[in-house]
Amino acid sequence: MLNLEALLRYINERRVRIHWKDCFTSGYSSVRGTEPSVQDTFFAIASLKMLNAESPDDEVVCFILNHDYFDLSRAYYAAGCLKLAGCMPELNDGKLEWLYRGEHHAIECFIPRTPLIKYFEYDLYGMHASSIFSSSLGTLLRRLELGAVSPDEDVESIRRSALLLLEKSRELVRAYMALEILEGIAKRAGQAKLSEFHITQLMRLLESCETGRGYTPNPESTTETLESTYAGCMIARRIKHREPPGIRSFVDLLQNDNGGFRRSPFGGISALEHCYLALRVAGYGRDIMNPAQ
């Protein structure tokens, strides 16, 4: 059974509070003694919201304001933090803009000009190799979610590439990212249901990766990971397929003594992203706003 009290203690201990100008800011870092990051802050605040715990929204907004500019990744997670705080951020003319408590704010953003279709040519991971959101497909998804799409982008070609990836992928995380990309396109261009063929393909992939308590990364693997189990659960819920009966016991295995979660049942360090993924797998926050889902 999850120790939620220990989890809340772990998250709150990762809070970094700094006085800036005329207010206090609050950000979060998985590693004690290091500067807080926008990414870790999103995962911490989202976890607190899922647990119906108090979150320092005012101080987090102030923390976001304490930035001169955002790259794409930080803009994406900053937008997530702002949505969780009740804002409606928008990307306009290279700036992330939002209203909070009646005041308008804007921060410059650096958005890549790479054609979106190019991201299907690579499967490279970014700085955080353990993050399922740092792949090239994750970059594509971030741009779709932020609305960082040029008017001349061939969205239909992107949709066809995502469907092809969905059809042929034997990696759960890649299939999940393809599904999310299709969802992002649907939000921009109207709802588009998956065909029965693609749903059947996804069911077969899920069944070939299921172990009874979670999902392996691919049919050839024998060990579940947090990332692959998260991807499998999100796919299963999207297509209304049954989930492994031992899913909660698997999540229980991942909680460390400090209250945080690791990515493998065989050991590892706690991280705020792992806490977020573990809570989602365990069924918390099914209706929460989630830009990283």
ZIFENQUI-V201194 format. One record per pair of residues at least 12 apart in sequence whose C-alpha atoms are under 10 Angstrom apart, sorted by the first residue. I is the first residue (numbers start at 1). J is the second residue. D is the distance in Angstrom with one decimal. If there is no record, write none. Layout:
I&J&D + I&J&D
This chain:
1&248&7.8 + 1&249&7.4 + 1&251&8.7 + 1&252&5.8 + 1&253&9.2 + 1&255&9.7 + 2&248&8.6 + 2&249&9.0 + 2&251&7.8 + 2&252&5.6 + 2&253&9.1 + 2&254&9.5 + 2&255&7.5 + 2&259&9.0 + 2&278&9.9 + 2&279&9.4 + 2&282&9.2 + 3&252&8.5 + 3&255&8.1 + 3&256&9.8 + 3&257&9.6 + 3&259&7.0 + 3&260&9.5 + 4&51&8.2 + 4&259&7.7 + 4&260&9.6 + 5&259&7.9 + 6&255&9.4 + 6&256&9.4 + 6&257&8.2 + 6&258&6.8 + 6&259&4.4 + 6&260&7.6 + 7&47&9.5 + 7&48&9.6 + 7&51&9.8 + 7&255&8.4 + 7&256&9.2 + 7&257&9.6 + 7&258&7.7 + 7&259&4.2 + 7&260&5.5 + 7&261&8.3 + 7&272&9.9 + 7&275&8.0 + 8&44&9.6 + 8&47&8.8 + 8&48&7.5 + 8&51&8.5 + 8&53&8.2 + 8&259&7.5 + 8&260&8.6 + 9&258&8.3 + 9&259&7.0 + 9&260&8.8 + 10&30&9.3 + 10&44&9.9 + 10&256&10.0 + 10&257&9.8 + 10&258&6.3 + 10&259&5.4 + 10&260&5.8 + 10&261&9.5 + 10&270&9.1 + 10&271&9.5 + 10&272&8.9 + 10&275&9.6 + 11&28&8.2 + 11&29&9.1 + 11&30&8.5 + 11&41&9.9 + 11&43&9.6 + 11&44&6.3 + 11&45&8.9 + 11&47&8.4 + 11&48&8.1 + 11&258&9.9 + 11&259&8.4 + 11&260&7.5 + 11&271&9.3 + 11&272&7.2 + 11&275&8.7 + 12&28&8.5 + 12&44&8.5 + 12&48&9.2 + 12&55&9.4 + 13&28&8.8 + 13&29&9.3 + 13&30&9.4 + 13&32&8.4 + 14&27&8.4 + 14&28&5.4 + 14&29&5.5 + 14&30&6.1 + 14&31&7.4 + 14&32&6.5 + 14&33&9.1 + 14&34&9.7 + 14&36&8.6 + 14&40&9.3 + 14&41&9.4 + 14&44&8.6 + 14&271&9.7 + 14&272&8.6 + 15&27&5.8 + 15&28&4.5 + 15&29&6.7 + 15&30&8.9 + 15&32&9.0 + 15&36&7.9 + 15&40&9.8 + 15&41&8.4 + 15&44&8.6 + 15&56&9.8 + 16&28&5.6 + 16&29&7.2 + 16&32&8.9 + 16&33&8.8 + 16&34&8.8 + 16&35&7.7 + 16&36&6.4 + 16&37&9.8 + 16&41&9.7 + 17&36&9.2 + 17&59&8.3 + 17&60&9.5 + 17&63&9.1 + 18&59&9.2 + 18&63&8.6 + 19&59&9.7 + 19&62&9.8 + 19&63&9.7 + 20&62&8.3 + 20&63&8.4 + 20&65&9.9 + 20&66&7.7 + 21&62&9.7 + 21&66&9.3 + 22&62&9.8 + 23&58&9.2 + 23&59&7.6 + 23&62&7.3 + 23&63&9.4 + 24&58&8.7 + 24&59&5.8 + 24&60&8.9 + 24&62&7.2 + 24&63&8.0 + 25&56&8.8 + 25&57&9.5 + 25&58&7.9 + 25&59&4.3 + 25&60&5.9 + 25&61&7.7 + 25&62&5.3 + 25&63&4.7 + 25&64&8.4 + 25&65&9.1 + 25&66&8.3 + 26&41&8.4 + 26&55&9.8 + 26&56&7.0 + 26&57&8.5 + 26&58&8.5 + 26&59&5.0 + 26&60&5.0 + 26&61&8.4 + 26&62&7.6 + 26&63&5.8 + 26&64&9.1 + 27&39&9.5 + 27&40&7.9 + 27&41&5.4 + 27&42&8.9 + 27&44&8.8 + 27&45&9.3 + 27&56&9.2 + 27&59&8.0 + 27&60&6.1 + 27&61&9.4 + 27&62&9.3 + 27&63&6.3 + 27&64&8.5 + 28&40&5.6 + 28&41&4.7 + 28&42&8.3 + 28&43&8.8 + 28&44&6.8 + 28&45&8.8 + 28&60&9.2 + 28&63&9.9 + 28&272&8.5 + 29&41&7.0 + 29&43&9.9 + 29&44&8.7 + 29&271&8.6 + 29&272&7.7 + 30&43&9.9 + 30&44&9.1 + 30&260&9.5 + 30&269&9.6 + 30&270&7.5 + 30&271&5.2 + 30&272&5.6 + 30&273&8.4 + 30&274&9.9 + 31&269&9.9 + 31&270&9.0 + 31&271&7.9 + 31&272&9.3 + 36&63&9.3 + 37&63&9.7 + 37&64&9.7 + 37&74&8.4 + 37&77&9.5 + 37&78&9.8 + 38&60&9.3 + 38&63&8.6 + 38&64&7.5 + 38&70&9.7 + 38&73&8.9 + 38&74&5.9 + 38&75&8.5 + 38&76&9.1 + 38&77&6.1 + 38&78&6.0 + 38&79&9.7 + 38&80&9.5 + 38&81&8.2 + 39&73&7.9 + 39&74&6.6 + 39&75&9.4 + 39&76&8.6 + 39&77&5.5 + 39&78&7.6 + 39&80&9.2 + 39&81&9.0 + 39&272&9.2 + 39&273&8.4 + 40&77&8.7 + 40&271&8.5 + 40&272&6.1 + 40&273&6.7 + 40&276&9.9 + 41&60&7.9 + 41&63&9.5 + 41&64&9.7 + 41&77&8.2 + 41&78&8.5 + 41&80&9.6 + 41&81&7.4 + 41&272&8.3 + 41&273&9.4 + 42&60&9.3 + 42&74&9.9 + 42&76&9.7 + 42&77&5.9 + 42&78&7.2 + 42&79&9.0 + 42&80&6.4 + 42&81&5.2 + 42&82&9.0 + 42&84&8.6 + 42&272&9.0 + 42&273&8.8 + 42&276&9.3 + 42&290&9.6 + 42&291&9.6 + 42&292&9.4 + 43&77&8.7 + 43&80&9.2 + 43&81&8.7 + 43&271&9.4 + 43&272&5.8 + 43&273&5.5 + 43&274&8.6 + 43&275&7.7 + 43&276&5.7 + 43&277&8.8 + 43&290&9.8 + 43&292&9.2 + 44&81&9.5 + 44&271&9.6 + 44&272&5.9 + 44&273&7.7 + 44&275&8.0 + 44&276&7.3 + 45&57&8.3 + 45&60&8.7 + 45&80&9.5 + 45&81&7.1 + 45&84&7.6 + 45&85&9.0 + 45&272&9.6 + 45&276&9.3 + 46&80&8.6 + 46&81&7.8 + 46&84&7.1 + 46&85&9.9 + 46&272&9.9 + 46&273&9.8 + 46&275&9.8 + 46&276&7.1 + 46&279&9.9 + 46&285&8.6 + 46&288&8.0 + 46&289&8.4 + 46&290&7.9 + 47&272&8.4 + 47&273&9.1 + 47&275&7.1 + 47&276&5.4 + 47&277&9.0 + 47&278&9.6 + 47&279&7.3 + 47&280&8.9 + 47&284&8.9 + 47&285&8.3 + 47&288&9.8 + 48&276&9.2 + 48&285&10.0 + 49&84&8.0 + 49&85&9.8 + 49&284&9.7 + 49&285&7.8 + 49&288&7.9 + 49&289&9.8 + 50&276&8.8 + 50&279&7.7 + 50&280&8.6 + 50&283&9.6 + 50&284&5.9 + 50&285&4.7 + 50&286&8.5 + 50&287&9.1 + 50&288&7.1 + 50&289&9.9 + 51&279&8.7 + 51&284&7.4 + 51&285&7.8 + 52&285&9.3 + 55&84&9.7 + 55&85&9.0 + 56&85&8.9 + 57&81&8.4 + 57&82&8.4 + 57&84&8.1 + 57&85&5.4 + 57&86&8.8 + 58&82&9.9 + 58&85&7.8 + 58&100&9.1 + 58&101&9.5 + 60&78&9.4 + 60&81&7.6 + 60&82&8.3 + 60&85&8.3 + 61&78&8.8 + 61&81&7.7 + 61&82&6.8 + 61&85&7.7 + 61&87&9.6 + 61&100&8.3 + 63&78&9.7 + 64&77&10.0 + 64&78&6.6 + 64&79&9.4 + 64&81&8.6 + 64&82&8.6 + 64&107&9.1 + 65&78&9.7 + 65&105&8.0 + 65&106&8.4 + 65&107&7.6 + 66&107&9.7 + 67&107&7.5 + 67&108&9.2 + 68&106&9.8 + 68&107&6.6 + 68&108&7.0 + 68&109&9.0 + 69&95&8.7 + 69&96&9.2 + 69&106&9.4 + 69&107&5.6 + 69&108&4.7 + 69&109&5.5 + 69&110&7.5 + 70&94&10.0 + 70&95&8.9 + 70&96&8.6 + 70&107&7.2 + 70&108&6.4 + 70&109&4.6 + 70&110&6.2 + 70&111&8.8 + 71&108&8.8 + 71&109&5.7 + 71&110&4.8 + 71&111&6.6 + 71&112&8.8 + 72&109&6.9 + 72&110&6.1 + 72&111&5.5 + 72&112&7.5 + 72&139&8.0 + 72&142&7.5 + 72&143&7.6 + 72&146&9.0 + 72&148&9.2 + 73&109&9.8 + 73&110&9.6 + 73&111&9.3 + 73&133&9.6 + 73&134&8.6 + 73&138&9.5 + 73&139&7.7 + 73&142&7.3 + 73&143&9.1 + 74&109&8.9 + 74&110&9.8 + 75&91&9.0 + 75&95&9.2 + 75&96&7.2 + 75&107&9.0 + 75&108&9.2 + 75&109&6.7 + 75&110&8.6 + 75&111&9.1 + 75&142&9.0 + 75&143&9.8 + 75&146&8.2 + 76&91&10.0 + 76&96&9.5 + 76&109&10.0 + 76&139&9.6 + 76&141&9.8 + 76&142&6.1 + 76&143&8.1 + 76&145&7.9 + 76&146&6.6 + 76&291&7.6 + 76&292&8.6 + 77&142&9.1 + 77&290&9.9 + 77&291&7.6 + 77&292&8.0 + 78&96&8.9 + 79&91&9.2 + 79&96&7.8 + 79&97&9.2 + 79&98&9.0 + 79&145&9.7 + 79&146&8.0 + 79&291&8.2 + 80&146&9.9 + 80&289&7.9 + 80&290&7.0 + 80&291&5.8 + 80&292&8.1 + 81&289&9.8 + 81&290&9.6 + 81&291&9.4 + 82&98&8.1 + 82&99&9.5 + 82&100&8.8 + 83&98&9.6 + 83&289&7.3 + 83&290&8.9 + 83&291&9.1 + 84&288&8.5 + 84&289&6.9 + 84&290&8.7 + 85&100&8.7 + 86&99&9.5 + 86&100&8.1 + 86&101&9.7 + 87&99&6.3 + 87&100&6.2 + 87&101&9.0 + 88&100&8.8 + 89&105&9.4 + 89&106&9.3 + 89&146&9.0 + 90&106&9.5 + 90&146&7.3 + 90&147&8.1 + 91&106&9.3 + 91&107&9.6 + 91&108&9.5 + 91&109&8.5 + 91&146&6.4 + 91&147&6.7 + 91&148&7.3 + 92&106&9.3 + 92&108&9.6 + 92&109&9.6 + 92&146&9.8 + 92&147&8.9 + 92&148&9.0 + 93&108&8.9 + 93&109&9.1 + 93&148&9.6 + 94&106&9.7 + 94&107&8.6 + 94&108&6.1 + 94&109&5.4 + 94&110&6.9 + 94&111&7.2 + 94&148&8.6 + 95&107&5.3 + 95&108&4.4 + 95&109&5.3 + 95&110&8.5 + 95&111&9.6 + 96&108&6.4 + 96&109&6.6 + 96&146&9.1 + 111&143&8.1 + 111&148&7.2 + 111&149&9.7 + 112&139&9.6 + 112&143&8.9 + 112&148&8.8 + 113&148&9.3 + 113&149&9.1 + 113&150&8.7 + 114&140&9.6 + 115&140&9.4 + 115&149&8.8 + 115&150&8.7 + 115&152&9.7 + 115&153&7.2 + 115&154&9.1 + 116&136&9.9 + 116&137&9.4 + 116&139&9.0 + 116&140&6.2 + 116&141&9.4 + 116&143&8.4 + 116&144&9.0 + 116&148&9.8 + 116&149&7.9 + 116&150&9.3 + 116&153&7.4 + 116&154&8.6 + 116&155&8.5 + 116&157&9.6 + 116&158&7.3 + 117&137&9.9 + 117&140&8.5 + 117&153&8.5 + 117&154&8.1 + 117&155&8.5 + 117&157&7.3 + 117&158&5.7 + 117&159&9.4 + 117&161&7.9 + 117&162&9.6 + 118&136&9.1 + 118&137&9.7 + 118&140&9.1 + 118&158&9.3 + 119&135&9.2 + 119&136&5.5 + 119&137&6.0 + 119&138&9.0 + 119&139&7.7 + 119&140&6.4 + 119&141&9.9 + 119&158&9.5 + 120&136&7.4 + 120&137&6.7 + 120&140&8.7 + 120&158&8.5 + 120&161&7.4 + 120&162&8.2 + 120&165&8.7 + 120&178&9.7 + 121&136&8.7 + 121&137&9.5 + 122&135&8.6 + 122&136&6.3 + 122&137&8.2 + 123&135&6.3 + 123&136&5.8 + 123&137&7.3 + 123&138&9.8 + 123&174&8.9 + 124&136&5.7 + 124&137&8.7 + 124&138&10.0 + 125&137&9.3 + 125&138&9.1 + 125&139&9.8 + 126&138&9.7 + 126&139&9.5 + 130&227&8.2 + 130&263&8.5 + 130&273&9.6 + 130&274&9.5 + 131&227&7.8 + 131&273&7.9 + 131&274&9.0 + 132&173&7.0 + 132&174&9.0 + 132&176&9.8 + 132&177&8.7 + 132&226&10.0 + 132&227&6.5 + 132&228&8.7 + 132&230&9.6 + 132&231&8.8 + 132&273&9.9 + 132&292&9.5 + 133&173&9.4 + 133&177&8.4 + 133&227&9.8 + 133&292&7.0 + 133&293&8.7 + 135&173&9.9 + 135&174&9.2 + 135&177&9.3 + 136&177&9.9 + 137&162&9.6 + 137&174&7.9 + 137&177&6.5 + 137&178&7.6 + 137&180&9.6 + 137&181&8.1 + 138&174&9.5 + 138&177&6.9 + 138&178&9.4 + 138&180&9.2 + 138&181&8.7 + 138&292&8.8 + 140&158&9.8 + 140&177&9.5 + 140&178&10.0 + 140&181&7.6 + 140&184&9.8 + 141&177&7.8 + 141&178&8.9 + 141&180&7.2 + 141&181&5.6 + 141&182&9.2 + 141&183&9.5 + 141&184&7.1 + 141&185&9.3 + 141&291&9.3 + 141&292&8.8 + 141&293&9.9 + 142&181&9.2 + 142&184&9.3 + 142&291&8.1 + 142&292&8.1 + 143&184&9.5 + 144&180&9.9 + 144&181&7.6 + 144&182&9.9 + 144&183&9.6 + 144&184&6.0 + 144&185&7.2 + 144&187&9.2 + 144&188&8.3 + 145&180&9.9 + 145&181&9.0 + 145&183&9.7 + 145&184&6.3 + 145&185&8.9 + 145&187&8.9 + 145&188&9.1 + 145&291&7.2 + 145&292&9.3 + 146&184&9.8 + 146&291&9.2 + 147&184&9.5 + 147&188&8.5 + 155&185&7.4 + 155&188&9.5 + 155&189&8.9 + 156&185&8.8 + 156&189&9.7 + 158&178&10.0 + 158&181&8.6 + 158&182&8.6 + 158&185&8.5 + 159&178&9.0 + 159&179&10.0 + 159&181&7.8 + 159&182&6.2 + 159&183&9.7 + 159&184&9.8 + 159&185&7.1 + 159&186&9.2 + 160&182&9.2 + 161&178&8.6 + 161&182&9.7 + 162&174&9.7 + 162&175&8.7 + 162&177&8.7 + 162&178&5.1 + 162&179&7.4 + 162&180&9.2 + 162&181&6.9 + 162&182&6.6 + 163&175&9.3 + 163&178&7.1 + 163&179&8.0 + 163&181&9.5 + 163&182&7.7 + 163&194&9.0 + 163&195&9.9 + 163&198&7.9 + 164&178&8.9 + 164&198&9.4 + 165&177&9.4 + 165&178&6.5 + 165&179&9.1 + 166&178&5.9 + 166&179&6.9 + 166&182&9.6 + 166&198&7.2 + 166&199&9.4 + 166&201&8.0 + 166&202&7.5 + 166&205&10.0 + 167&197&8.6 + 167&198&6.2 + 167&199&9.2 + 167&200&9.5 + 167&201&6.3 + 167&202&7.8 + 167&205&9.8 + 168&198&9.8 + 168&201&8.4 + 168&202&9.7 + 168&205&9.8 + 169&201&9.4 + 169&202&9.2 + 169&205&8.5 + 169&218&9.2 + 170&202&9.6 + 170&204&9.9 + 170&205&6.8 + 170&206&9.7 + 170&208&9.3 + 170&209&9.2 + 170&217&8.5 + 170&218&5.8 + 170&219&7.1 + 170&220&9.2 + 171&205&8.3 + 171&206&9.9 + 171&209&9.1 + 171&216&9.0 + 171&217&5.9 + 171&218&4.9 + 171&219&8.0 + 171&220&9.8 + 171&228&8.6 + 171&231&9.7 + 172&202&9.0 + 172&205&7.4 + 172&206&7.6 + 172&209&8.0 + 172&215&8.4 + 172&216&8.0 + 172&217&5.6 + 172&218&6.2 + 172&219&9.1 + 172&227&9.1 + 172&228&6.1 + 172&229&8.5 + 172&230&9.3 + 172&231&6.1 + 172&232&6.3 + 172&233&10.0 + 172&235&8.7 + 173&216&10.0 + 173&217&7.0 + 173&218&8.8 + 173&227&7.4 + 173&228&6.0 + 173&229&9.0 + 173&230&8.6 + 173&231&5.5 + 173&232&7.8 + 173&235&9.6 + 174&217&9.5 + 174&228&9.7 + 174&231&8.7 + 175&202&7.9 + 175&205&8.9 + 175&231&8.2 + 175&232&9.0 + 175&235&8.3 + 176&202&9.4 + 176&228&9.3 + 176&230&9.2 + 176&231&5.6 + 176&232&7.4 + 176&233&9.5 + 176&234&7.4 + 176&235&6.2 + 176&236&9.9 + 176&238&9.9 + 176&293&9.3 + 177&231&8.3 + 177&235&9.6 + 177&293&9.0 + 179&194&9.2 + 179&202&9.8 + 179&234&9.6 + 179&235&7.7 + 179&238&9.0 + 180&234&9.7 + 180&235&9.3 + 180&238&9.9 + 180&292&9.5 + 180&293&7.6 + 182&194&9.0 + 194&239&8.8 + 199&235&9.7 + 199&236&9.9 + 199&238&9.8 + 199&239&6.7 + 199&240&9.7 + 199&241&9.5 + 200&239&9.5 + 202&232&9.5 + 202&235&7.7 + 202&236&8.4 + 202&239&8.4 + 202&241&9.5 + 203&232&9.9 + 203&235&8.8 + 203&236&7.8 + 203&239&8.3 + 203&240&9.7 + 203&241&7.2 + 203&242&9.4 + 205&218&8.1 + 205&219&7.6 + 205&232&9.0 + 206&218&9.0 + 206&219&8.8 + 206&229&9.9 + 206&231&9.7 + 206&232&6.4 + 206&233&8.9 + 206&235&8.2 + 206&236&7.6 + 206&241&8.9 + 206&242&9.6 + 206&243&9.1 + 206&244&9.8 + 207&219&8.8 + 207&232&9.6 + 207&241&9.8 + 207&242&9.7 + 207&243&9.7 + 207&244&9.5 + 208&220&8.8 + 208&221&9.9 + 209&221&7.8 + 209&222&8.5 + 209&223&9.5 + 209&224&8.7 + 209&228&9.0 + 209&229&9.2 + 209&232&8.4 + 210&222&9.6 + 210&223&10.0 + 210&224&8.5 + 210&228&10.0 + 210&229&8.7 + 210&232&8.3 + 210&243&8.7 + 210&244&6.9 + 211&223&8.3 + 211&224&7.6 + 211&229&9.9 + 211&244&7.4 + 211&245&9.6 + 211&246&8.9 + 211&247&9.7 + 212&243&8.5 + 212&244&4.9 + 212&245&6.0 + 212&246&5.8 + 212&247&7.5 + 212&250&9.5 + 213&229&8.9 + 213&243&8.7 + 213&244&5.2 + 213&245&6.1 + 213&246&3.9 + 213&247&4.6 + 213&248&7.6 + 213&249&7.0 + 213&250&5.7 + 213&251&8.8 + 214&226&8.4 + 214&228&8.1 + 214&229&5.3 + 214&230&8.6 + 214&232&7.9 + 214&233&8.3 + 214&243&8.2 + 214&244&5.9 + 214&245&8.5 + 214&246&7.1 + 214&247&5.6 + 214&248&9.0 + 214&249&9.3 + 214&250&6.7 + 214&251&8.8 + 214&281&9.4 + 215&227&8.9 + 215&228&5.8 + 215&229&4.6 + 215&230&8.2 + 215&231&8.4 + 215&232&6.2 + 215&233&8.3 + 215&243&9.5 + 215&244&8.1 + 215&247&9.2 + 216&228&5.8 + 216&229&6.8 + 216&231&9.9 + 216&232&8.6 + 217&229&7.8 + 217&231&8.9 + 217&232&8.8 + 223&264&8.7 + 223&265&8.9 + 223&266&9.7 + 224&250&8.9 + 224&263&9.3 + 224&264&7.5 + 224&265&8.1 + 225&250&9.5 + 225&254&9.5 + 225&262&9.4 + 225&263&5.9 + 225&264&5.3 + 225&265&7.6 + 225&266&9.7 + 226&250&9.0 + 226&251&8.1 + 226&254&8.2 + 226&261&9.3 + 226&262&7.8 + 226&263&4.8 + 226&264&6.3 + 226&265&8.6 + 226&274&7.5 + 226&275&9.9 + 226&277&7.2 + 226&278&7.1 + 226&281&8.5 + 227&263&7.1 + 227&264&9.1 + 227&274&8.4 + 227&277&7.5 + 227&278&9.1 + 227&281&9.7 + 228&263&9.7 + 229&243&9.9 + 229&244&9.6 + 229&247&8.6 + 229&250&9.3 + 229&251&9.5 + 229&263&9.9 + 229&277&9.1 + 229&278&9.2 + 229&281&7.3 + 230&277&6.3 + 230&278&7.6 + 230&279&9.6 + 230&280&7.4 + 230&281&5.6 + 230&282&9.3 + 230&293&9.4 + 231&277&9.4 + 231&281&8.9 + 231&293&9.1 + 232&244&9.6 + 232&281&9.1 + 233&247&9.1 + 233&280&8.7 + 233&281&6.4 + 233&282&9.3 + 233&283&9.3 + 234&280&8.6 + 234&281&7.9 + 234&286&9.9 + 234&293&8.0 + 237&286&9.7 + 243&281&10.0 + 247&281&7.6 + 247&282&7.1 + 247&283&9.6 + 248&278&9.4 + 248&279&9.9 + 248&281&7.9 + 248&282&5.7 + 248&283&8.7 + 249&282&9.2 + 250&264&9.7 + 250&265&7.8 + 250&278&9.5 + 250&281&9.6 + 250&282&9.1 + 251&263&9.6 + 251&264&9.7 + 251&265&8.7 + 251&275&9.9 + 251&277&9.6 + 251&278&6.1 + 251&279&8.3 + 251&281&7.5 + 251&282&6.7 + 252&265&9.2 + 252&278&8.9 + 252&282&9.1 + 253&265&5.7 + 253&266&8.8 + 253&267&9.5 + 254&266&8.4 + 254&267&7.9 + 254&268&8.9 + 254&269&10.0 + 254&270&9.0 + 254&274&9.0 + 254&275&9.4 + 254&278&8.1 + 255&267&9.6 + 255&268&10.0 + 255&269&9.8 + 255&270&8.1 + 255&274&9.5 + 255&275&8.6 + 255&278&8.8 + 256&268&8.4 + 256&269&7.8 + 256&270&6.8 + 257&270&9.4 + 258&270&8.0 + 259&275&9.1 + 260&272&7.3 + 260&273&9.7 + 260&274&7.7 + 260&275&6.1 + 260&276&9.8 + 260&278&9.6 + 261&273&8.6 + 261&274&5.4 + 261&275&5.2 + 261&276&8.8 + 261&277&8.9 + 261&278&7.1 + 261&279&9.6 + 262&274&5.9 + 262&275&7.8 + 262&277&9.9 + 262&278&8.8 + 263&275&9.2 + 263&277&9.1 + 263&278&8.7 + 277&293&9.2 + 280&293&9.2
